[in-house]
Amino acid sequence: MKSTAIYILAITFLSAVLMGLSYRAKLPDGVSEMQIYSCDTPLVGQGEQVDEMTNFNIYHYYDKFVSIKDCKLDNTLGVAYIYPKDKISEDTLVDKLSIDIVFTQDLEDGVTYYGKTKAGGKSVYIDKQEINVQIVSNKDNIIVGFPLIMGSY
């Protein structure tokens, strides 16, 4: 009887581990940080830092792999990936993500691109134009937000 209970516990633990591994996500190559804009913690990872906002929080992840908590991202408002500028160019990212640039905006230390990617996802409308990706290129980083970057840049 005791060995049966241990066997069941072992199978349950192994199943939980395997299910957890199947819901892990790998950050794109070259990304130094991922930010999730959400009402609650959607992912589990090392180096998590939280900026508490009025209507949502920004969760920062620095791992190469993160696990999706409860296997869903229901309360997620958006995501942003931060690439060090010396690792990739704006043109490479635009080509890699198949982005059609709708318009640009000059910044003090860089430029912001607003566009539409064929991959879809959540969209916002700016000047009656559908936008589902924003890219900010500043002096140090290139930040790619879906649909927009909700933190500072």
N, C-alpha and C positions, 0 to 999 in steps of 0.2 A: 504494500500500500504506500509506504514511504517513498519507494523508488518511482512509483507511478506519479506521485505528486511532484517530485523533483523533475521528472521527465516533462510533465505538463508545464511547469514553471520555466524550464529551459526552452521549450518550444515557443512559449508565449514571449519570452525575452528575445529570442532569436528573431521571431516574426516582427516584433516591435522595432528591433534594430534594422532589419531588412526594409521594412516599410519606411523608416526614417531616412535610410540611405536613398530610397527611390524618389524621395521628394526633395533631394538636394539639388541646388542650382549652382552652376559654375558662372562666375563673373566673366565677362568678355576679356580676352587677352589684352593686356596693356592698361587695364583699368586700375587706378590706385585707390579708388573709393567709390562706393555705391550709396546713394541716398534714396530712401523710401519715404514718401509723404503719405502719412496714414493716421487714422484716428486711434489705432492700437498697434501693438508690436506685431508686424506680419512675419518677421523672419527671426531666426536665431543664429547668432554668429559672434565671433570674438571681436573685441574692439568696438562694440556698439556704443555709440554716444547719442544722446537724445537732446534735441533743441525743442523745448516745449513752446508751442505756438497757441494762439487763441482758438482756432478752429481745427487744427491738426498738429501733429508732431513730425519732426524730421529725424529719421533714424539713420545713422551713419554706420556703414559696414566696411571693414578693411580686409576681410578674409577673401581667399580665392573661391571658397565654397560657402554657401549659406543654406540653411534649411528653412523650408517654408513651414511656419507654425500652423497647425491644424489643417494643413494641406490646402489652404485657400488664401486669397489676397482680396477678400471682399471689401475691406475698408480702405484699400489703397487708392490714393488720389493721383499718384504719379511716381515716377522714378527718374533718377539722374545718375549718369556715369561720369566720373571725372578721370580724364586722361592727362598725364603729364605732357606738356607741349613738345618735349624733345622725343617722344615716342611715336607720335602720329600727327598727321596734318588734317586741317579742316577738309581739304579736297578729298583725301583718302576716306574720311568718315562719310562724307556726302555720297561718294561712289559706293562704298561698302554697304551703306544703309539704303541705297536707292532713293535718295531724298530729292524732291523737286523743291528748290528754293522759291518761296513766294515773295519775300522781301527781306531786306537787311536793315540794320540800325547801327550806326556808329556809336561806340562808347568811348569813354575817356582813354582806356588802355586796350581797346580791342574792338570787336565787332560782334553783333548778334545776328544770327540767321534764323528765320522762321520758315518752316517748310512743311511739306506733306510727304510722308513715306508710304509706299505701297503696302507695307506690312500692316497698316491700319492701327487700331488701338483707339484709345480715348482721344477726342478732338475738342478743341475750343475754337471759337470764332473771333478773329481780330479784324476789324474793318471789313466785315462780311466775308472774310477769307477763312476757309477751314484750315486749321493748323494742328498737327499732331506731333511735331518735334521742334525743339528749339536748341540751337547750338550757340554757345557763347565761347568765343576765343579771346582770352585775356593774355597778359604777359607771361603767365606761368602754366596755365591749363587750358584744356578744351573740355567744356562741360556739355553733355548731351542730355536734354531733358525730354521726357515723354509724359504728357503732352507739352508741359512747360517746366522750367526750372523754378521751383518755389522757394529756394533758399537764396542766400546771398551769392554773388559771383563777382 
